[in-house]
Amino acid sequence: MIRVSVMYPNKPGSHFDITYYCTKHIPMVRELVGPALLRVDVEEGISGATPDSPAAFLAVGHLSFESVDAFQKAFAPHAAQIRGDVPNYTNSPPSIQISNVKI
């Protein structure tokens, strides 16, 4: 299994609408990519290593797929629509990482 992590950096002036992300964006992604998407987890950053330090990321979305190929086949036809929705919930350009899930 692979995980696509979409991480939204917490920088001065950045904003993130977690409600929109969870109730509009993620359901849209689920519908568009279909059954290739095995699991979704969403994290909202609340702090850094100490309670009084800012979180490194405003939010992180984790999308699980069977393989990189399965992800690419499911995502590519809808990439423009999915990316086009980003300004509706944030002004923080995401960093994306694809990882093998080991445990």
N, C-alpha and C positions, 0 to 999 in steps of 0.2 A: 504494500500500500504506500501511496505517496500523499504528502500533505502540501498544499499550496497555502502559504501564509502571506496574507496581505496586511502589511503593517503601516499604520498611519502615524508618522512622527509627530511628537508634541513639541512644536516650536512656537516662539512668541507670535501672537496674532492668529494662531491656528484655531479652528473650531471644528467640532464634530457632532453631528446630530445622531446620537446612538438610537433614538427611537425610530427615526426614519430608516436608518441602516437595518435595524432588526425587523421592522414591520413592512418595509417597502422593498429595499434593495435586496436583501437576502432572499425573500420569497420570489422576487423576479429572477434572481440567479438560479434558484432551485428549479423554477419552471422552465427556464431556457435550456439549461444543461441536462435536465432530465435525470434518469436513473443512474447515469455515470457518476453523479455526485452522491457519494456514500454517506457523508456526514458533514455537518457544519458546526463549528464552535465559534462563538464570538466572545472576545474579552474586551472589557472597558478598563483602560488604565486608571488607577486611582492614586498610585504613588510610586516613587522609586524605592531604593533599598531601605531608606528610612521614611517613617510616616510623614515627615515634613518636606520631603523632596518630591519634585514633580515626576510623574510617570514619563518614561522614555517615549511611550506611544500613547496616543489618544485612544486607540482601539486596534485590535488585531482580529482579523477574520481568518479562520482555518478551514480549508475545504479539502476533504479527503476523497481520493480517487484510487482506483485499482492500480493505475500506472500513469506515467507521463503521457503515453500515447492516448489513453482513455481521456485524460484531461484535455489534451490538445484537440482531439476530435470533437469533444463536447463543447469546449469553450470557443474555439476559433470562429465558428459561424456566427457567434453572438457577441464577439469581443467589442465591437464598436458600440453596440447598444448598452452593454454592461459598463464600459468605461464612460460612456456618455452620461450615465446617471450619477457619477461621482460628485460633480458640483452641487447636486441636490442635497448632499449631506456633509461635505467637507471641502476645505480649501487646502488640505494637507496632501500633497502628492505621495501616494503609497510606495513603499519598497516591497518587492515581491520576492519570496524565496520558495523554491520547490525542494522538498526534503524527502528522503526515505524514512518511513516510520519503522523503528526498530523494536520498540516495546509499547 
